[in-house]
Every structure is written in C-alpha cells, then in structure tokens.
Amino acid sequence: MMHRHTRILSAATLLAFTVAACGTEGTPTSSASPSPIPRAEHVSTAVGEPSGATVEESGRTPRLAITHEGGVIVLDAVTLTQVGQFPLEGFTRLNPVGDERHLMVTEGDTFRLLDLGGYSLPHGDHAHHHSTEPTLTDLTWPSKHPGHVVVHDGRTVMYGDGDGKVRSFDSDALREGATELPPTDTRTERTPHHGVAVEREDGSVVATVGTEDERSGIVIRDAKGAKLASSDDCPGVHGEAAAQGGVLVFGCEDGLLLVKDDEITKVDAPDGYGRIGNQAGSDESPFVLGDYKTDPDAELERPTRVSVTDTRDGSLQLVDLPASYSFRSLARGADGEGVVLGTDGRLHVIDMAKGEVADSIDVIGEWEEPLEWQEPRPTVHVQDGTAYVTEPSTKTLHMVDLHSGEVVNSGVLPVVPNEIEGTLG
C-alpha cells in the first residue's frame, strides 16, 4: 500500500476550484466536453524584467508552462487560467531550474530564463509566499545546440551538445528575482556530443562520454577536473535520473550504469539489446523508472514494457503494460510511485516495490506516437499529487488527482500543446 504525504494542493481544494471554474454543482469538467481555459483579466506578455506588482499570498502559487508552435503560454496550475503568453521562434524545450519559480527555455543557441512568477522565501520556521506576473526574461546563456538541464544537490547544470560546455549555478540564486545572471561555473568536455552532466554537493561532476558519432559511458571528475572514476561499458549512453540518497543512473543500450559516491556499477538488461534511454527518478524512492526497447533496427519502436531498477542492489525488473507509450510518458508521483501515460489514453500507476501496475486511470482518447520526436503528442507532467495530461488532438489539458484517481478538471487550450513543465511556487 502506498502512503500519501500531505499535499500542498488537496483534492478538495482542486475540486473547489473546478466547481468555481465550471459553474456546476460539484461535478468536475468532463474530458468529453471541457470548457475553454479562461484568461486572466490581464495576460502577461512581459519580456525583460517583471513589470507587475508583487503580491504576498496565503499559500504557494503553482504554475504551468506549455510550449506550442510559436511560443509558450503560462497557466495557473490550480484554476488552469491563462496568466501569460510569450512568442518564441523555432522549436523550444522546457526544463526546471530548481527554485520552484523559474524554468529554462531552450531557444536557438541559448538557454533562456522564464519566470513563472510564483515563489516562496524562507522566514525562520515558515515561508512567505509571493506572486507576480510571469516574465520571459532577457537573461540567456549562450550554448551551441543546448541540450539537457539537470537539477541535483542544489546545482543547476546546462549541457551544450555542440560545444561540450557544462555550465552550472546555484539553483536558489534567482529565487528572489532575476535581474542578472548568477555566478556560473563553466567546464568543457573533451569531445562534444548529445550528453548530460550532473554536479554533486562536493563539486564533483558526473558526465557522459562520447563523440558526435558514438557515446560510450561516463566519467566522474572532482571539483578541480581530476578523474576519479570512469566506465566505457554503456553503449549509446543517454539520459540520467537520481534516486533516494543521491544515487545516479545513466541509461545504456544494454542496461544502466549505477553511480554511488565514486563507484560505478553496470546493471545488465535481461536482453542483449535492452535500451533504457529515458528515466524518471524520485527523492522519495530508491527505484528508478525507465523505458525499455529491444529492437535496434526499428524506425520507431513502440514498447509495452517499462523498466524498474532498485538502486539499492542494482536489480532490474520489467513491468508489462496494456499499451505502448512515448518518451514523454514517464513521471513520478509525490510518494515515488511510477506514472506512465499509455497510448490507450490511461495513466498507469506503478507500485515500484512490487513491480506491477497498481491502478489505471482513464484520461484521454487512444493515440499513436508520431514518428518525429519534436511533434506534439500526449504528455504527462506531475506536480506534487496532481498529474497534468495534454491532449494535442483536442487542444485539451486534463488535471488528475493521483490520490483519488479522478480527473478533477479539464480545459481547452488556445494552442496545440507540446511540452509541459511547471513550478510549485
């Protein structure tokens, strides 16, 4: 049985907002007939520095950002009201910064800071909560082919696939507002590639190793750049995740690499080719959720199994699902449970310790993963105990209480959604 933490947003709170937004007598919006998402009286389009007043709130102000062809919109994560919109050119991606206020937008050859406008500041034994209007700041870090952004041990690390630059800064440095770039450390990997790096509390960095043509493993370097350990036993290394106790995993085409302190251990897949390229970790759990593919020749494999790795002993088991999924289908719940959005339109909640599906929640219609990875497809994002599911074919966003297994709100977006991320404020 999964024990739930007290959540910042209770199901009752969410439902109350839903009732107010829908004008019904206690009936959540149906996913079959959602209403258009309302706009706030003033929708922020502020670019540069925040221009609106800062308001002290009685609680946190969680918000969501959703990319689309032409930019990004910002929503209140409780009412789903649109509170901001910003035009952007080209394909953009979103990543957390780690301060529960900002997101990183990859735009062209830069990482750009997006302020969602909700934040909390510690004050003795409690915190003061604030809100202001969302702002697309002018603060950018140049990067040739910007790639993964990782938050770990209070450090935010940006990886440049085209130049091998690893840039990192204190994740909390911008919490009170961003008027200039924070002090940033820069390292350069020897051979640029589509990679990822993680900075740890002691200043050491764990980074992937490879070239434009081939990726082979990872290396651990201390704060001064000296090599502490390495492994080349990870063909096609891709992606990373952190588990309880700061343990790290990196995906391979034949399993995983497991990193504890400065020790690297190979976790073999049960198949000769068993690719784990995307992982979802949780500080609340020693288990890591990953995808699992077994056909090296497939143009696009649509797997129906996920991997569950116990980082305590390196054991790996596979969990069968009733449908396939995509790389944007993996998430973790507030208590570490696995969450997978299937092409059957259901959220499959996985008991990670038992390695089995504990619940399946009907959310959207059936769908098929597109061939091009940049194309919109249904995506899941979890904040605290709430899962947000996009449905591009109907331009709809659904809000699911993972505790009750109910869709508590749905709304029609003004755009076709692609990526979704958010902050708790």
LUMDRENZA-357248 format. One line per field, with one value per residue (C-alpha): residue number from 1; residue in three letters; y negated, x negated, z negated. Coordinates in nm, 4 decimals. Each point is the difference from the previous one (the first is absolute). Layout:
kedren NUM,... .
drendren Ala,... .
yy Y,... .
xx X,... .
zz Z,... .
# end
This chain:
kedren 1,2,3,4,5,6,7,8,9,10,11,12,13,14,15,16,17,18,19,20,21,22,23,24,25,26,27,28,29,30,31,32,33,34,35,36,37,38,39,40,41,42,43,44,45,46,47,48,49,50,51,52,53,54,55,56,57,58,59,60,61,62,63,64,65,66,67,68,69,70,71,72,73,74,75,76,77,78,79,80,81,82,83,84,85,86,87,88,89,90,91,92,93,94,95,96,97,98,99,100,101,102,103,104,105,106,107,108,109,110,111,112,113,114,115,116,117,118,119,120,121,122,123,124,125,126,127,128,129,130,131,132,133,134,135,136,137,138,139,140,141,142,143,144,145,146,147,148,149,150,151,152,153,154,155,156,157,158,159,160,161,162,163,164,165,166,167,168,169,170,171,172,173,174,175,176,177,178,179,180,181,182,183,184,185,186,187,188,189,190,191,192,193,194,195,196,197,198,199,200,201,202,203,204,205,206,207,208,209,210,211,212,213,214,215,216,217,218,219,220,221,222,223,224,225,226,227,228,229,230,231,232,233,234,235,236,237,238,239,240,241,242,243,244,245,246,247,248,249,250,251,252,253,254,255,256,257,258,259,260,261,262,263,264,265,266,267,268,269,270,271,272,273,274,275,276,277,278,279,280,281,282,283,284,285,286,287,288,289,290,291,292,293,294,295,296,297,298,299,300,301,302,303,304,305,306,307,308,309,310,311,312,313,314,315,316,317,318,319,320,321,322,323,324,325,326,327,328,329,330,331,332,333,334,335,336,337,338,339,340,341,342,343,344,345,346,347,348,349,350,351,352,353,354,355,356,357,358,359,360,361,362,363,364,365,366,367,368,369,370,371,372,373,374,375,376,377,378,379,380,381,382,383,384,385,386,387,388,389,390,391,392,393,394,395,396,397,398,399,400,401,402,403,404,405,406,407,408,409,410,411,412,413,414,415,416,417,418,419,420,421,422,423,424,425 .
drendren Met,Met,His,Arg,His,Thr,Arg,Ile,Leu,Ser,Ala,Ala,Thr,Leu,Leu,Ala,Phe,Thr,Val,Ala,Ala,Cys,Gly,Thr,Glu,Gly,Thr,Pro,Thr,Ser,Ser,Ala,Ser,Pro,Ser,Pro,Ile,Pro,Arg,Ala,Glu,His,Val,Ser,Thr,Ala,Val,Gly,Glu,Pro,Ser,Gly,Ala,Thr,Val,Glu,Glu,Ser,Gly,Arg,Thr,Pro,Arg,Leu,Ala,Ile,Thr,His,Glu,Gly,Gly,Val,Ile,Val,Leu,Asp,Ala,Val,Thr,Leu,Thr,Gln,Val,Gly,Gln,Phe,Pro,Leu,Glu,Gly,Phe,Thr,Arg,Leu,Asn,Pro,Val,Gly,Asp,Glu,Arg,His,Leu,Met,Val,Thr,Glu,Gly,Asp,Thr,Phe,Arg,Leu,Leu,Asp,Leu,Gly,Gly,Tyr,Ser,Leu,Pro,His,Gly,Asp,His,Ala,His,His,His,Ser,Thr,Glu,Pro,Thr,Leu,Thr,Asp,Leu,Thr,Trp,Pro,Ser,Lys,His,Pro,Gly,His,Val,Val,Val,His,Asp,Gly,Arg,Thr,Val,Met,Tyr,Gly,Asp,Gly,Asp,Gly,Lys,Val,Arg,Ser,Phe,Asp,Ser,Asp,Ala,Leu,Arg,Glu,Gly,Ala,Thr,Glu,Leu,Pro,Pro,Thr,Asp,Thr,Arg,Thr,Glu,Arg,Thr,Pro,His,His,Gly,Val,Ala,Val,Glu,Arg,Glu,Asp,Gly,Ser,Val,Val,Ala,Thr,Val,Gly,Thr,Glu,Asp,Glu,Arg,Ser,Gly,Ile,Val,Ile,Arg,Asp,Ala,Lys,Gly,Ala,Lys,Leu,Ala,Ser,Ser,Asp,Asp,Cys,Pro,Gly,Val,His,Gly,Glu,Ala,Ala,Ala,Gln,Gly,Gly,Val,Leu,Val,Phe,Gly,Cys,Glu,Asp,Gly,Leu,Leu,Leu,Val,Lys,Asp,Asp,Glu,Ile,Thr,Lys,Val,Asp,Ala,Pro,Asp,Gly,Tyr,Gly,Arg,Ile,Gly,Asn,Gln,Ala,Gly,Ser,Asp,Glu,Ser,Pro,Phe,Val,Leu,Gly,Asp,Tyr,Lys,Thr,Asp,Pro,Asp,Ala,Glu,Leu,Glu,Arg,Pro,Thr,Arg,Val,Ser,Val,Thr,Asp,Thr,Arg,Asp,Gly,Ser,Leu,Gln,Leu,Val,Asp,Leu,Pro,Ala,Ser,Tyr,Ser,Phe,Arg,Ser,Leu,Ala,Arg,Gly,Ala,Asp,Gly,Glu,Gly,Val,Val,Leu,Gly,Thr,Asp,Gly,Arg,Leu,His,Val,Ile,Asp,Met,Ala,Lys,Gly,Glu,Val,Ala,Asp,Ser,Ile,Asp,Val,Ile,Gly,Glu,Trp,Glu,Glu,Pro,Leu,Glu,Trp,Gln,Glu,Pro,Arg,Pro,Thr,Val,His,Val,Gln,Asp,Gly,Thr,Ala,Tyr,Val,Thr,Glu,Pro,Ser,Thr,Lys,Thr,Leu,His,Met,Val,Asp,Leu,His,Ser,Gly,Glu,Val,Val,Asn,Ser,Gly,Val,Leu,Pro,Val,Val,Pro,Asn,Glu,Ile,Glu,Gly,Thr,Leu,Gly .
yy 0.0000,-0.3474,-0.2545,-0.3543,-0.3106,-0.3044,-0.1847,-0.3734,0.0207,0.2389,0.1693,-0.2008,-0.3250,0.0995,0.1007,-0.3256,-0.1962,0.2291,-0.0667,-0.3739,0.0117,0.2261,-0.1475,0.3469,0.1482,0.2040,0.1769,-0.0177,-0.0994,0.3059,0.0807,0.0514,-0.3593,-0.2271,-0.3768,-0.2435,-0.0917,-0.3541,-0.2859,-0.2204,-0.3616,-0.0877,0.2664,-0.0741,-0.0481,-0.1602,0.0516,-0.1135,-0.0739,0.0515,-0.3095,0.1009,-0.0440,0.2762,0.1267,0.1962,0.3106,0.2278,0.3046,0.1029,-0.1011,0.3047,-0.0650,0.1874,-0.0837,0.1614,-0.0347,-0.0157,-0.0906,-0.3697,-0.0323,0.0890,-0.0673,-0.0076,0.1277,-0.0087,0.3659,0.0085,-0.1830,0.0597,-0.3709,-0.1364,-0.2666,-0.0491,0.0442,-0.0559,0.0338,0.2068,0.1126,0.3564,0.3163,-0.0733,0.2263,-0.0472,0.1115,-0.0777,-0.2322,0.1420,-0.3032,0.0727,-0.3402,0.0083,0.2282,0.0235,-0.0461,0.1330,-0.2530,0.0145,0.0065,-0.1200,0.1064,-0.2736,-0.0614,-0.0016,-0.1384,0.1588,-0.2566,0.2111,0.0419,0.0562,-0.1409,0.1664,-0.2033,0.1774,0.3048,-0.0869,-0.1509,-0.3104,0.0632,-0.2513,-0.0375,-0.2340,0.0121,0.2488,-0.1428,0.1295,-0.1495,-0.1210,0.2104,0.2586,0.2333,0.0552,0.3650,0.1779,0.2480,-0.0328,0.3359,0.1489,-0.2047,0.1878,-0.1130,0.1958,-0.0763,-0.3670,-0.0542,-0.0608,0.1330,-0.0840,0.2139,-0.1271,0.2876,-0.1953,-0.1471,0.2325,-0.2927,0.0974,-0.3074,0.0119,-0.2365,-0.0006,0.1053,-0.2466,-0.2974,-0.1439,0.0739,-0.3650,-0.1211,0.0018,-0.3283,0.1418,0.3398,0.1786,0.0919,0.2898,0.2648,0.1260,0.3230,0.1416,0.3675,0.1277,0.1248,-0.1660,0.2329,0.0327,0.0365,-0.0852,-0.1006,0.0052,-0.2080,0.1399,-0.1690,0.0367,-0.1731,0.3190,0.0491,0.3202,-0.0409,0.2168,0.0824,0.0178,-0.1642,-0.1173,0.3540,0.2187,-0.0233,0.2546,-0.0709,-0.2469,-0.1656,-0.1400,-0.3004,-0.1857,-0.3726,-0.0748,0.2228,0.3010,0.3366,0.2075,0.2869,0.0890,0.2736,0.0632,0.2857,-0.1965,-0.0020,-0.2781,-0.1624,-0.2330,-0.1730,0.0084,0.0143,-0.0326,0.2250,-0.0087,-0.0738,-0.1795,0.3184,-0.0666,0.2168,-0.0451,0.1907,0.2359,0.2120,0.3070,-0.1161,-0.2756,-0.1407,-0.0474,-0.2643,0.0039,-0.2456,0.0640,0.3623,0.0911,0.3275,0.1466,0.1227,0.2400,0.0078,0.3412,-0.0211,-0.0363,-0.3258,-0.1537,-0.3756,-0.2248,-0.3509,-0.1971,0.0235,-0.1589,-0.0111,-0.1095,-0.1141,0.1941,0.3356,0.2241,0.1164,-0.1538,0.0236,0.0367,0.0795,0.3297,0.0752,0.3207,-0.0615,-0.1787,-0.0164,-0.1512,-0.3400,-0.0667,0.2733,-0.0220,0.1931,0.1484,0.0632,-0.2382,0.0662,-0.0327,-0.0077,0.0350,-0.2178,0.1654,0.3299,-0.0716,0.2426,-0.0742,0.1271,-0.0624,-0.0962,0.0859,-0.2684,0.0408,-0.2638,-0.1697,-0.3446,-0.2724,-0.1649,-0.2731,0.2570,0.0604,-0.1793,0.0564,-0.0693,-0.1798,0.3233,0.1442,0.2048,0.0428,-0.1716,0.0972,-0.1551,0.2772,-0.0236,0.1494,-0.3418,0.1165,-0.0936,0.3211,-0.0384,0.2441,0.1353,-0.0164,0.2379,0.2719,-0.0711,0.0036,-0.2298,-0.1028,-0.2167,-0.1219,-0.3284,-0.0887,-0.3507,-0.0515,0.1794,0.2564,-0.1454,0.1017,-0.1300,-0.2106,0.0955,-0.3352,-0.0561,-0.3762,0.0510,-0.0568,0.3091,0.0555,-0.0810,0.0410,-0.2365,0.0571,-0.2728,0.1262,0.2326,-0.1327,0.1297,-0.2319,0.1735,-0.1775,0.1154,-0.1752,0.1431,-0.1873,-0.2826,0.1096,0.0089,0.2413,-0.0127,0.3349,0.0521,0.3005,0.0648,0.0454,0.1063,-0.2624,-0.2569,-0.3114,-0.2628,-0.0306,-0.2997,-0.0861,-0.1764,-0.2870,0.1872,0.3526,0.1055,0.1558,0.0009,-0.0728,-0.0896,-0.1870,-0.1384,0.0279,-0.3630 .
xx 0.0000,-0.1275,0.0054,0.0756,-0.1700,0.2117,0.0098,-0.0193,0.3128,0.2598,0.2558,0.2702,-0.1779,-0.0388,0.3641,0.1115,-0.1862,0.1441,0.3551,-0.0623,-0.1502,0.2691,0.3064,0.1357,0.1294,-0.3015,-0.0502,-0.3543,-0.0378,0.0362,-0.2877,0.2651,0.1251,-0.2577,0.0505,-0.2538,-0.2746,0.0780,-0.2437,-0.0879,0.1155,-0.3541,-0.2071,-0.3671,-0.2149,-0.2846,-0.3435,-0.3130,0.0570,0.3262,0.2203,0.2940,0.0402,-0.1038,0.2810,-0.0387,0.2205,0.1429,-0.1493,-0.2134,0.0794,-0.0664,-0.0139,-0.0411,-0.1746,0.1010,-0.1911,0.1652,-0.0923,-0.0660,-0.0799,0.0956,0.3053,0.0157,0.2960,0.1030,-0.0511,0.3113,0.2664,-0.1641,0.0518,-0.2408,-0.2186,-0.2771,-0.0963,-0.3326,-0.0919,-0.3086,-0.1438,-0.0940,0.0295,-0.0284,-0.0470,0.0630,-0.1970,0.0213,-0.2601,0.0451,0.1316,0.3729,0.0281,-0.1902,-0.0212,-0.2744,0.1103,-0.2278,0.0307,-0.2319,-0.3565,0.0862,0.1421,0.2519,0.1579,0.3810,0.1389,0.3384,0.0567,0.0865,-0.2589,-0.0550,-0.2717,-0.1046,0.0593,-0.1040,0.2186,0.2371,0.0046,0.1547,0.1787,0.0069,0.1282,-0.0670,0.0733,-0.1941,-0.2924,-0.2126,-0.3305,-0.2851,-0.2426,-0.1673,-0.2980,-0.1501,-0.0295,-0.0642,0.2879,0.1311,0.1038,0.0797,0.0466,-0.0405,0.0769,-0.1794,-0.1372,0.0974,-0.1853,0.1487,-0.2106,0.0443,-0.1655,-0.0959,0.0078,-0.1901,-0.2813,-0.0301,0.0501,0.1299,0.1364,0.1275,0.1356,0.1672,0.3617,0.1297,-0.1987,0.2952,0.2839,0.0507,0.0006,-0.2278,-0.1584,-0.3371,-0.1566,-0.1151,-0.3672,-0.0507,-0.2730,-0.1026,-0.1780,-0.0679,0.0280,-0.2694,0.2275,0.3405,0.2975,0.3667,-0.0733,0.0893,-0.1846,0.0882,-0.1758,-0.0052,-0.0166,-0.3791,-0.0530,-0.0746,0.1670,0.1277,0.0183,0.0604,-0.2845,0.0264,-0.0332,0.2480,-0.0058,-0.0096,0.0693,-0.1668,0.0179,-0.0529,-0.2797,-0.0132,-0.2267,-0.0666,0.0584,-0.3405,0.0553,-0.2098,0.1446,0.1301,0.1622,0.1349,0.1755,0.0239,0.2472,0.3071,0.0584,0.2308,0.0053,0.2993,0.1881,-0.0367,0.2056,-0.0598,0.1513,0.0273,-0.3328,-0.1439,-0.0692,-0.0251,0.0821,-0.0880,0.1754,-0.1772,0.1015,-0.0558,0.1100,-0.1167,-0.3017,0.0581,-0.2044,-0.0380,-0.2592,-0.2938,0.0855,0.1504,0.1906,0.1477,0.3607,0.0574,0.3246,0.1692,-0.0380,-0.3162,0.1443,0.2124,-0.0107,0.0901,-0.0296,0.2438,0.0297,0.2090,-0.1359,0.1354,-0.1618,0.2744,-0.0930,-0.3035,0.1616,-0.0515,0.2601,-0.1276,0.1185,-0.1065,-0.0579,-0.1307,-0.0046,-0.3170,0.1242,0.3429,0.0688,0.2162,0.0504,0.3223,-0.0872,0.2561,-0.2373,-0.1746,-0.3041,-0.0129,-0.3484,-0.0649,-0.3055,-0.0680,-0.1108,-0.0030,0.2823,0.2118,0.3468,0.2374,0.3652,0.2502,0.2489,0.3246,-0.1143,-0.3085,-0.1261,-0.2457,-0.3046,0.2295,0.2146,-0.2169,0.0452,-0.0093,0.2646,-0.0390,-0.0838,-0.2282,0.2594,-0.0585,0.2369,0.0193,0.2349,0.0969,0.1215,0.3242,0.0676,-0.0485,-0.2421,-0.1528,-0.1164,-0.2790,-0.0809,-0.3766,-0.0821,0.2303,-0.0792,0.3640,0.2765,0.2001,0.2604,0.1021,0.1863,0.1996,-0.0986,-0.0103,0.0806,-0.2270,-0.2977,-0.3076,-0.3526,-0.1126,-0.3173,-0.1764,-0.0948,0.0641,0.3640,0.2670,0.1265,0.1903,-0.2347,0.0158,-0.1438,0.0399,-0.0078,0.0364,0.3049,0.1494,-0.0678,0.0534,0.0656,0.0019,0.2126,-0.1253,0.2705,0.2686,-0.2240,0.0998,-0.1738,0.1223,-0.0684,-0.0112,-0.0054,-0.2314,0.1319,0.3647,-0.0646,0.2436,-0.0210,0.0828,-0.0206,-0.0377,-0.0246,-0.0455,-0.3277,-0.0380,-0.2924,-0.1048,-0.2121,-0.3425,-0.2249,0.1276,-0.1910,0.0799,-0.0975,0.1591,-0.0615 .
zz 0.0000,0.0904,-0.2838,0.1151,-0.1311,-0.0820,0.3296,0.0551,0.2164,-0.1374,0.2214,-0.1763,0.0821,0.3622,0.0230,-0.1595,0.2638,0.2656,-0.1173,0.0004,0.3488,0.1480,-0.1689,-0.0773,-0.3226,-0.1020,0.3337,0.1427,0.3617,0.2204,0.2311,0.2712,-0.0175,-0.1648,-0.0071,0.1482,-0.2446,-0.1228,0.0336,-0.2920,0.0267,0.0941,0.1744,-0.0502,0.3074,-0.1950,0.1550,-0.1814,-0.3677,-0.1945,0.0307,-0.2210,-0.3742,-0.2400,-0.2203,-0.3243,0.0099,-0.2699,0.1739,0.2905,0.3592,0.2189,0.3734,0.3265,0.3257,0.3300,0.3258,0.3403,0.3545,-0.0455,-0.3667,-0.3550,-0.2168,-0.3814,-0.2050,-0.3629,-0.0984,-0.2230,0.2019,0.3424,0.0751,0.2603,-0.1618,0.2566,0.3646,0.1742,0.3700,0.0804,0.3315,0.0864,-0.2055,-0.3719,-0.3018,-0.3730,-0.3056,-0.3737,-0.1525,-0.3493,-0.1883,0.0577,0.1722,0.3281,0.3005,0.2596,0.3603,0.2729,0.2816,0.2993,-0.1302,-0.3508,-0.3311,-0.0967,-0.3384,-0.0332,-0.3280,-0.0784,-0.2750,-0.3043,-0.2745,-0.3733,-0.2233,-0.3290,-0.3158,-0.3168,-0.0533,0.2859,0.3472,0.1535,0.3297,0.2843,0.3531,0.2890,0.3691,0.2156,0.1953,0.2839,-0.1114,0.2186,-0.2068,0.2228,0.0000,0.3474,0.0952,0.3268,0.0370,-0.3586,-0.1408,-0.3402,-0.3179,-0.3306,-0.3559,-0.2729,-0.3477,0.0316,0.3278,0.3445,0.2881,0.3689,0.2677,0.3457,0.2500,0.2650,-0.2093,-0.3000,-0.2383,-0.3435,-0.1763,-0.3591,-0.2635,-0.3418,0.0584,-0.2628,0.1281,0.1926,-0.2414,-0.1053,0.3595,0.3001,0.1107,0.1028,0.0559,-0.3166,-0.0468,0.2414,0.0106,0.3431,0.0880,0.3449,0.0878,0.2365,0.2777,0.0474,0.0458,-0.0920,-0.3678,-0.3555,-0.3165,-0.3706,-0.2649,-0.3536,-0.3386,-0.0282,0.3358,0.1899,0.3387,0.1579,0.3791,0.3022,0.2371,0.3776,0.3381,0.2636,0.1394,-0.3098,-0.3737,-0.2237,-0.3747,-0.2824,-0.1931,-0.3553,-0.0569,-0.3238,-0.0452,0.1553,0.3037,-0.1039,0.1022,-0.2915,0.1900,0.3427,0.1949,0.3727,-0.0520,0.1071,0.3768,0.1129,-0.3444,-0.0265,-0.2777,-0.3765,-0.3166,-0.3730,-0.2658,-0.3777,-0.1667,0.3033,0.1969,0.3754,0.3001,0.3676,0.2779,0.2428,0.2979,-0.2190,-0.3440,-0.2344,-0.1783,-0.3724,-0.1864,-0.3789,-0.1307,0.2354,0.0779,0.3374,0.0400,0.3178,-0.0161,0.2887,0.1933,0.0274,0.3811,0.2050,0.1319,-0.2731,0.0407,-0.2935,0.1429,-0.2161,-0.3774,-0.2763,-0.3544,-0.3369,-0.3233,-0.1796,0.1532,0.0572,0.3246,0.3443,0.2754,0.3555,0.3488,0.1588,0.3694,0.1586,0.3774,0.1143,0.3613,-0.0605,0.1555,-0.3040,-0.2551,-0.1982,-0.3182,-0.2387,-0.2914,-0.2381,-0.2172,-0.3785,-0.1533,-0.3729,-0.0589,-0.3356,0.1551,0.3737,0.0779,0.3071,0.0810,0.2898,-0.0386,0.2728,0.1007,0.1961,0.2524,0.1405,-0.1051,0.1052,-0.1550,-0.1369,-0.1810,-0.3081,-0.3335,-0.3762,-0.2620,-0.3330,-0.1819,0.2666,0.1871,0.3715,0.2434,0.3682,0.2566,0.2412,0.3588,-0.1312,-0.1538,-0.3580,-0.2735,-0.1323,-0.3612,-0.0880,-0.3437,0.0386,-0.2859,0.1329,0.3653,0.1073,0.1181,-0.3071,0.1741,0.3472,0.0416,0.3118,0.1125,0.3794,0.3238,0.1638,0.1864,0.1993,-0.0451,0.3017,0.1854,-0.0578,-0.3645,0.0222,0.1015,-0.2693,-0.1741,-0.3278,-0.2865,-0.3778,-0.2606,-0.3750,-0.2645,-0.3540,0.0074,0.3232,0.3503,0.2971,0.3311,0.3367,0.2922,0.3156,0.2297,-0.1968,-0.1322,-0.3500,-0.3384,-0.2671,-0.3732,-0.1851,-0.3773,-0.0372,-0.3512,0.1009,0.3594,0.1291,0.2774,-0.2052,0.2724,0.3770,0.2288,0.3661,0.0707,0.2493,0.1616,0.0950,-0.3006,0.0353,-0.3088,-0.3515,-0.3169,-0.3170,-0.3378,-0.3444,-0.0907 .
# end
